[in-house]
Amino acid sequence: MKSRSPIGNNPEFRLRLQTGCDLRRAELEVAAKIRARVQPLEVA
């Protein structure tokens, strides 16, 4: 017997979940690269 997940287990759900994870990972990677290159302004 296959167990059913209460939140859904269809291919569309899994694809949306994976896409969200991929986008978040890319967002964090880009943010880290930007922070490494940008220097804060000095406050007068």
PDB file of N, H, CA, C and O in Angstrom:
ATOM      1  N   MET A   1       0.820  -1.189   0.000  1.00  0.00           N
ATOM      2  CA  MET A   1       0.000   0.000   0.000  1.00  0.00           C
ATOM      3  C   MET A   1       0.864   1.253   0.000  1.00  0.00           C
ATOM      4  O   MET A   1       1.839   1.348   0.746  1.00  0.00           O
ATOM      5  N   LYS A   2       0.509   2.183  -0.818  1.00  0.00           N
ATOM      6  H   LYS A   2      -0.282   2.106  -1.424  1.00  0.00           H
ATOM      7  CA  LYS A   2       1.241   3.452  -0.859  1.00  0.00           C
ATOM      8  C   LYS A   2       0.679   4.396   0.192  1.00  0.00           C
ATOM      9  O   LYS A   2      -0.533   4.487   0.388  1.00  0.00           O
ATOM     10  N   SER A   3       1.592   5.099   0.865  1.00  0.00           N
ATOM     11  H   SER A   3       2.576   5.025   0.706  1.00  0.00           H
ATOM     12  CA  SER A   3       1.124   6.078   1.851  1.00  0.00           C
ATOM     13  C   SER A   3       0.873   7.406   1.153  1.00  0.00           C
ATOM     14  O   SER A   3       1.591   7.773   0.223  1.00  0.00           O
ATOM     15  N   ARG A   4      -0.116   8.100   1.593  1.00  0.00           N
ATOM     16  H   ARG A   4      -0.699   7.801   2.348  1.00  0.00           H
ATOM     17  CA  ARG A   4      -0.481   9.395   1.023  1.00  0.00           C
ATOM     18  C   ARG A   4      -0.046  10.508   1.958  1.00  0.00           C
ATOM     19  O   ARG A   4      -0.214  10.415   3.174  1.00  0.00           O
ATOM     20  N   SER A   5       0.510  11.554   1.386  1.00  0.00           N
ATOM     21  H   SER A   5       0.647  11.630   0.399  1.00  0.00           H
ATOM     22  CA  SER A   5       0.877  12.721   2.171  1.00  0.00           C
ATOM     23  C   SER A   5      -0.339  13.634   2.280  1.00  0.00           C
ATOM     24  O   SER A   5      -1.050  13.820   1.293  1.00  0.00           O
ATOM     25  N   PRO A   6      -0.592  14.203   3.444  1.00  0.00           N
ATOM     26  CA  PRO A   6      -1.760  15.083   3.587  1.00  0.00           C
ATOM     27  C   PRO A   6      -1.614  16.401   2.819  1.00  0.00           C
ATOM     28  O   PRO A   6      -2.614  17.071   2.560  1.00  0.00           O
ATOM     29  N   ILE A   7      -0.380  16.786   2.448  1.00  0.00           N
ATOM     30  H   ILE A   7       0.432  16.242   2.658  1.00  0.00           H
ATOM     31  CA  ILE A   7      -0.197  18.060   1.745  1.00  0.00           C
ATOM     32  C   ILE A   7      -0.149  17.887   0.233  1.00  0.00           C
ATOM     33  O   ILE A   7      -0.046  18.875  -0.494  1.00  0.00           O
ATOM     34  N   GLY A   8      -0.218  16.694  -0.236  1.00  0.00           N
ATOM     35  H   GLY A   8      -0.301  15.892   0.354  1.00  0.00           H
ATOM     36  CA  GLY A   8      -0.228  16.446  -1.673  1.00  0.00           C
ATOM     37  C   GLY A   8       1.043  15.763  -2.113  1.00  0.00           C
ATOM     38  O   GLY A   8       2.111  15.962  -1.534  1.00  0.00           O
ATOM     39  N   ASN A   9       0.915  14.974  -3.122  1.00  0.00           N
ATOM     40  H   ASN A   9       0.048  14.812  -3.593  1.00  0.00           H
ATOM     41  CA  ASN A   9       2.072  14.235  -3.599  1.00  0.00           C
ATOM     42  C   ASN A   9       2.023  14.132  -5.123  1.00  0.00           C
ATOM     43  O   ASN A   9       2.523  13.167  -5.700  1.00  0.00           O
ATOM     44  N   ASN A  10       1.429  15.116  -5.760  1.00  0.00           N
ATOM     45  H   ASN A  10       1.023  15.900  -5.291  1.00  0.00           H
ATOM     46  CA  ASN A  10       1.351  15.043  -7.213  1.00  0.00           C
ATOM     47  C   ASN A  10       2.572  15.718  -7.842  1.00  0.00           C
ATOM     48  O   ASN A  10       3.257  16.494  -7.175  1.00  0.00           O
ATOM     49  N   PRO A  11       2.847  15.436  -9.089  1.00  0.00           N
ATOM     50  CA  PRO A  11       4.039  15.990  -9.748  1.00  0.00           C
ATOM     51  C   PRO A  11       4.069  17.525  -9.767  1.00  0.00           C
ATOM     52  O   PRO A  11       5.136  18.122  -9.622  1.00  0.00           O
ATOM     53  N   GLU A  12       2.927  18.156  -9.941  1.00  0.00           N
ATOM     54  H   GLU A  12       2.060  17.672 -10.059  1.00  0.00           H
ATOM     55  CA  GLU A  12       2.879  19.625  -9.977  1.00  0.00           C
ATOM     56  C   GLU A  12       3.304  20.211  -8.629  1.00  0.00           C
ATOM     57  O   GLU A  12       4.047  21.191  -8.583  1.00  0.00           O
ATOM     58  N   PHE A  13       2.836  19.615  -7.543  1.00  0.00           N
ATOM     59  H   PHE A  13       2.232  18.819  -7.581  1.00  0.00           H
ATOM     60  CA  PHE A  13       3.211  20.080  -6.211  1.00  0.00           C
ATOM     61  C   PHE A  13       4.717  19.955  -6.004  1.00  0.00           C
ATOM     62  O   PHE A  13       5.365  20.888  -5.531  1.00  0.00           O
ATOM     63  N   ARG A  14       5.271  18.788  -6.363  1.00  0.00           N
ATOM     64  H   ARG A  14       4.744  18.030  -6.747  1.00  0.00           H
ATOM     65  CA  ARG A  14       6.712  18.572  -6.184  1.00  0.00           C
ATOM     66  C   ARG A  14       7.532  19.521  -7.053  1.00  0.00           C
ATOM     67  O   ARG A  14       8.581  20.005  -6.629  1.00  0.00           O
ATOM     68  N   LEU A  15       7.055  19.785  -8.268  1.00  0.00           N
ATOM     69  H   LEU A  15       6.203  19.391  -8.613  1.00  0.00           H
ATOM     70  CA  LEU A  15       7.761  20.706  -9.160  1.00  0.00           C
ATOM     71  C   LEU A  15       7.752  22.125  -8.592  1.00  0.00           C
ATOM     72  O   LEU A  15       8.773  22.812  -8.626  1.00  0.00           O
ATOM     73  N   ARG A  16       6.610  22.566  -8.073  1.00  0.00           N
ATOM     74  H   ARG A  16       5.781  22.008  -8.045  1.00  0.00           H
ATOM     75  CA  ARG A  16       6.537  23.907  -7.471  1.00  0.00           C
ATOM     76  C   ARG A  16       7.440  24.005  -6.249  1.00  0.00           C
ATOM     77  O   ARG A  16       8.101  25.022  -6.037  1.00  0.00           O
ATOM     78  N   LEU A  17       7.466  22.957  -5.454  1.00  0.00           N
ATOM     79  H   LEU A  17       6.929  22.131  -5.626  1.00  0.00           H
ATOM     80  CA  LEU A  17       8.310  22.937  -4.266  1.00  0.00           C
ATOM     81  C   LEU A  17       9.791  23.013  -4.660  1.00  0.00           C
ATOM     82  O   LEU A  17      10.551  23.776  -4.063  1.00  0.00           O
ATOM     83  N   GLN A  18      10.199  22.229  -5.658  1.00  0.00           N
ATOM     84  H   GLN A  18       9.581  21.610  -6.143  1.00  0.00           H
ATOM     85  CA  GLN A  18      11.580  22.240  -6.116  1.00  0.00           C
ATOM     86  C   GLN A  18      11.947  23.591  -6.724  1.00  0.00           C
ATOM     87  O   GLN A  18      13.046  24.095  -6.490  1.00  0.00           O
ATOM     88  N   THR A  19      11.049  24.174  -7.494  1.00  0.00           N
ATOM     89  H   THR A  19      10.157  23.764  -7.684  1.00  0.00           H
ATOM     90  CA  THR A  19      11.295  25.482  -8.103  1.00  0.00           C
ATOM     91  C   THR A  19      11.492  26.543  -7.031  1.00  0.00           C
ATOM     92  O   THR A  19      12.387  27.380  -7.139  1.00  0.00           O
ATOM     93  N   GLY A  20      10.663  26.511  -6.003  1.00  0.00           N
ATOM     94  H   GLY A  20       9.935  25.831  -5.915  1.00  0.00           H
ATOM     95  CA  GLY A  20      10.810  27.467  -4.901  1.00  0.00           C
ATOM     96  C   GLY A  20      12.153  27.314  -4.204  1.00  0.00           C
ATOM     97  O   GLY A  20      12.797  28.306  -3.863  1.00  0.00           O
ATOM     98  N   CYS A  21      12.571  26.080  -3.993  1.00  0.00           N
ATOM     99  H   CYS A  21      12.048  25.274  -4.269  1.00  0.00           H
ATOM    100  CA  CYS A  21      13.878  25.836  -3.356  1.00  0.00           C
ATOM    101  C   CYS A  21      15.013  26.329  -4.242  1.00  0.00           C
ATOM    102  O   CYS A  21      15.960  26.947  -3.755  1.00  0.00           O
ATOM    103  N   ASP A  22      14.923  26.060  -5.540  1.00  0.00           N
ATOM    104  H   ASP A  22      14.154  25.558  -5.936  1.00  0.00           H
ATOM    105  CA  ASP A  22      15.959  26.498  -6.477  1.00  0.00           C
ATOM    106  C   ASP A  22      16.057  28.021  -6.523  1.00  0.00           C
ATOM    107  O   ASP A  22      17.156  28.576  -6.528  1.00  0.00           O
ATOM    108  N   LEU A  23      14.916  28.690  -6.557  1.00  0.00           N
ATOM    109  H   LEU A  23      14.023  28.239  -6.553  1.00  0.00           H
ATOM    110  CA  LEU A  23      14.919  30.148  -6.595  1.00  0.00           C
ATOM    111  C   LEU A  23      15.513  30.741  -5.321  1.00  0.00           C
ATOM    112  O   LEU A  23      16.285  31.698  -5.379  1.00  0.00           O
ATOM    113  N   ARG A  24      15.159  30.179  -4.183  1.00  0.00           N
ATOM    114  H   ARG A  24      14.532  29.402  -4.135  1.00  0.00           H
ATOM    115  CA  ARG A  24      15.691  30.678  -2.907  1.00  0.00           C
ATOM    116  C   ARG A  24      17.201  30.476  -2.827  1.00  0.00           C
ATOM    117  O   ARG A  24      17.920  31.356  -2.355  1.00  0.00           O
ATOM    118  N   ARG A  25      17.682  29.331  -3.283  1.00  0.00           N
ATOM    119  H   ARG A  25      17.097  28.616  -3.667  1.00  0.00           H
ATOM    120  CA  ARG A  25      19.123  29.053  -3.272  1.00  0.00           C
ATOM    121  C   ARG A  25      19.856  30.051  -4.174  1.00  0.00           C
ATOM    122  O   ARG A  25      20.905  30.574  -3.798  1.00  0.00           O
ATOM    123  N   ALA A  26      19.307  30.314  -5.362  1.00  0.00           N
ATOM    124  H   ALA A  26      18.455  29.889  -5.668  1.00  0.00           H
ATOM    125  CA  ALA A  26      19.924  31.274  -6.280  1.00  0.00           C
ATOM    126  C   ALA A  26      19.906  32.683  -5.688  1.00  0.00           C
ATOM    127  O   ALA A  26      20.873  33.433  -5.821  1.00  0.00           O
ATOM    128  N   GLU A  27      18.802  33.032  -5.038  1.00  0.00           N
ATOM    129  H   GLU A  27      18.017  32.423  -4.930  1.00  0.00           H
ATOM    130  CA  GLU A  27      18.687  34.347  -4.409  1.00  0.00           C
ATOM    131  C   GLU A  27      19.753  34.532  -3.335  1.00  0.00           C
ATOM    132  O   GLU A  27      20.379  35.588  -3.258  1.00  0.00           O
ATOM    133  N   LEU A  28      19.959  33.521  -2.515  1.00  0.00           N
ATOM    134  H   LEU A  28      19.450  32.662  -2.578  1.00  0.00           H
ATOM    135  CA  LEU A  28      20.965  33.603  -1.457  1.00  0.00           C
ATOM    136  C   LEU A  28      22.374  33.682  -2.042  1.00  0.00           C
ATOM    137  O   LEU A  28      23.220  34.413  -1.526  1.00  0.00           O
ATOM    138  N   GLU A  29      22.626  32.940  -3.105  1.00  0.00           N
ATOM    139  H   GLU A  29      21.939  32.346  -3.524  1.00  0.00           H
ATOM    140  CA  GLU A  29      23.943  32.957  -3.739  1.00  0.00           C
ATOM    141  C   GLU A  29      24.244  34.336  -4.341  1.00  0.00           C
ATOM    142  O   GLU A  29      25.344  34.862  -4.172  1.00  0.00           O
ATOM    143  N   VAL A  30      23.278  34.908  -5.031  1.00  0.00           N
ATOM    144  H   VAL A  30      22.385  34.480  -5.167  1.00  0.00           H
ATOM    145  CA  VAL A  30      23.469  36.224  -5.635  1.00  0.00           C
ATOM    146  C   VAL A  30      23.640  37.285  -4.553  1.00  0.00           C
ATOM    147  O   VAL A  30      24.482  38.173  -4.686  1.00  0.00           O
ATOM    148  N   ALA A  31      22.859  37.203  -3.495  1.00  0.00           N
ATOM    149  H   ALA A  31      22.175  36.481  -3.387  1.00  0.00           H
ATOM    150  CA  ALA A  31      22.961  38.171  -2.409  1.00  0.00           C
ATOM    151  C   ALA A  31      24.351  38.122  -1.779  1.00  0.00           C
ATOM    152  O   ALA A  31      24.920  39.163  -1.452  1.00  0.00           O
ATOM    153  N   ALA A  32      24.897  36.928  -1.610  1.00  0.00           N
ATOM    154  H   ALA A  32      24.435  36.082  -1.876  1.00  0.00           H
ATOM    155  CA  ALA A  32      26.232  36.797  -1.026  1.00  0.00           C
ATOM    156  C   ALA A  32      27.281  37.428  -1.942  1.00  0.00           C
ATOM    157  O   ALA A  32      28.205  38.085  -1.464  1.00  0.00           O
ATOM    158  N   LYS A  33      27.143  37.235  -3.241  1.00  0.00           N
ATOM    159  H   LYS A  33      26.392  36.701  -3.630  1.00  0.00           H
ATOM    160  CA  LYS A  33      28.087  37.832  -4.193  1.00  0.00           C
ATOM    161  C   LYS A  33      27.994  39.352  -4.169  1.00  0.00           C
ATOM    162  O   LYS A  33      29.014  40.038  -4.229  1.00  0.00           O
ATOM    163  N   ILE A  34      26.788  39.875  -4.081  1.00  0.00           N
ATOM    164  H   ILE A  34      25.959  39.317  -4.033  1.00  0.00           H
ATOM    165  CA  ILE A  34      26.599  41.332  -4.025  1.00  0.00           C
ATOM    166  C   ILE A  34      27.209  41.892  -2.745  1.00  0.00           C
ATOM    167  O   ILE A  34      27.921  42.896  -2.789  1.00  0.00           O
ATOM    168  N   ARG A  35      26.939  41.256  -1.606  1.00  0.00           N
ATOM    169  H   ARG A  35      26.361  40.441  -1.570  1.00  0.00           H
ATOM    170  CA  ARG A  35      27.495  41.731  -0.335  1.00  0.00           C
ATOM    171  C   ARG A  35      29.021  41.726  -0.357  1.00  0.00           C
ATOM    172  O   ARG A  35      29.650  42.597   0.244  1.00  0.00           O
ATOM    173  N   ALA A  36      29.615  40.762  -1.038  1.00  0.00           N
ATOM    174  H   ALA A  36      29.104  40.054  -1.527  1.00  0.00           H
ATOM    175  CA  ALA A  36      31.078  40.678  -1.108  1.00  0.00           C
ATOM    176  C   ALA A  36      31.668  41.821  -1.949  1.00  0.00           C
ATOM    177  O   ALA A  36      32.815  42.215  -1.737  1.00  0.00           O
ATOM    178  N   ARG A  37      30.902  42.343  -2.884  1.00  0.00           N
ATOM    179  H   ARG A  37      29.970  42.023  -3.056  1.00  0.00           H
ATOM    180  CA  ARG A  37      31.415  43.374  -3.789  1.00  0.00           C
ATOM    181  C   ARG A  37      31.061  44.799  -3.369  1.00  0.00           C
ATOM    182  O   ARG A  37      31.759  45.737  -3.753  1.00  0.00           O
ATOM    183  N   VAL A  38      30.011  44.980  -2.604  1.00  0.00           N
ATOM    184  H   VAL A  38      29.444  44.217  -2.292  1.00  0.00           H
ATOM    185  CA  VAL A  38      29.517  46.319  -2.262  1.00  0.00           C
ATOM    186  C   VAL A  38      30.103  46.747  -0.930  1.00  0.00           C
ATOM    187  O   VAL A  38      30.056  46.002   0.048  1.00  0.00           O
ATOM    188  N   GLN A  39      30.647  47.936  -0.898  1.00  0.00           N
ATOM    189  H   GLN A  39      30.685  48.541  -1.693  1.00  0.00           H
ATOM    190  CA  GLN A  39      31.182  48.513   0.322  1.00  0.00           C
ATOM    191  C   GLN A  39      30.198  49.546   0.863  1.00  0.00           C
ATOM    192  O   GLN A  39      29.693  50.367   0.097  1.00  0.00           O
ATOM    193  N   PRO A  40      29.914  49.522   2.166  1.00  0.00           N
ATOM    194  CA  PRO A  40      28.981  50.504   2.723  1.00  0.00           C
ATOM    195  C   PRO A  40      29.566  51.922   2.661  1.00  0.00           C
ATOM    196  O   PRO A  40      30.778  52.119   2.737  1.00  0.00           O
ATOM    197  N   LEU A  41      28.678  52.884   2.522  1.00  0.00           N
ATOM    198  H   LEU A  41      27.693  52.724   2.460  1.00  0.00           H
ATOM    199  CA  LEU A  41      29.109  54.286   2.512  1.00  0.00           C
ATOM    200  C   LEU A  41      29.492  54.707   3.937  1.00  0.00           C
ATOM    201  O   LEU A  41      28.928  54.223   4.918  1.00  0.00           O
ATOM    202  N   GLU A  42      30.448  55.604   4.021  1.00  0.00           N
ATOM    203  H   GLU A  42      30.907  55.998   3.224  1.00  0.00           H
ATOM    204  CA  GLU A  42      30.807  56.138   5.333  1.00  0.00           C
ATOM    205  C   GLU A  42      29.789  57.194   5.730  1.00  0.00           C
ATOM    206  O   GLU A  42      29.377  58.016   4.913  1.00  0.00           O
ATOM    207  N   VAL A  43      29.394  57.161   6.984  1.00  0.00           N
ATOM    208  H   VAL A  43      29.729  56.493   7.648  1.00  0.00           H
ATOM    209  CA  VAL A  43      28.422  58.132   7.494  1.00  0.00           C
ATOM    210  C   VAL A  43      29.199  59.312   8.042  1.00  0.00           C
ATOM    211  O   VAL A  43      30.126  59.144   8.835  1.00  0.00           O
ATOM    212  N   ALA A  44      28.812  60.520   7.610  1.00  0.00           N
ATOM    213  H   ALA A  44      28.059  60.657   6.967  1.00  0.00           H
ATOM    214  CA  ALA A  44      29.517  61.724   8.021  1.00  0.00           C
ATOM    215  C   ALA A  44      29.142  62.159   9.420  1.00  0.00           C
ATOM    216  O   ALA A  44      29.656  63.164   9.912  1.00  0.00           O
TER     217      ALA A  44
END
